């Protein structure tokens, strides 16, 4: 009897080993819950987010100290700042097998490409890209816990959220980072893309209404009598400084770019028209032209119409998304 029991003790581990070596891989279920997204920063090309990520694994993950740091098996791509707000790990036992549960609540600042060429008519796409550092690609069967995941944030200020893309991906670093045991460094990953859009016309008018007023003040300078040339030029110069101040305000929201965006073009058009009225006023003064209300009215109306036409065409070329 003792011999039979001893044989069973020897056979059972062999059977277990054969089951694990027959090509059946361990599973890793991953879920994500995006709580908040805030402080979308155009100047730094970044945003801040608070989200939960959890793992349910059929075998224990390689961790040094799960209670202090989860980053040894989770890496957030393009991460600037990371703060782990909550970490939990539990062993879940049932009648058939053991499962390992890991939960992390993360507060992160993440780099993100933000296209500001159409600001404020821009649509953005925020990406949360999670690389799983516990293994190389293919060591686990990675499943997405879409049933319990919630990618649409509970809070995101001043933006509406489009259709979110939540999918499994893989990351190839094109290097083995000096690891002589592996020719390449390829990891399983989770990709989350959150498209954003907003009501932009209100922002448009808040940003540029002062610019349009500065042009209007410049245009009415034609009605000032030619003998008051100093007052006429003072009004034009004051309008120019108003337009320049408005450009500084709008540029404070945007990074320096080597391409003309909507704000650049609207200000450039306004500066050109202000320059025209400056030249026109100087010409009237130097040529000692007599006041002619009918002529000044034609100049005023034609310039207003042309300016509105240029501004409208430029604006709608950017607002047509």
Secondary structure, DSSP 8 states (H G I E B T S, - for coil): -HHHHHHHHHHHHHHHHHHHTSS--EEEEEEEEEEEEEEEETTTTEEEEEEEEEEEESS----S-TTT--TTSEEETTEEEEEEEEEEEEEEE-SS-EEEEEEEEEEEEEE-----TTTTS--EEEEEEEEETTS-TTSEEEEE-TTT-B-S-SEETT-EE---EEEEEEEE-S--TT-TT-S--EEEEEEEEEEEE---HHHHHHHHHHHHHHHHHHHGGGGS-GGGHHHHHHHHHHHHHHHHHHHHHHHTTS---SS--HHHHHHHHHHHHHHHHHHHHHHHHHHT----HHHHHHHHHHHHHHHHHHHHHHHHHHH--
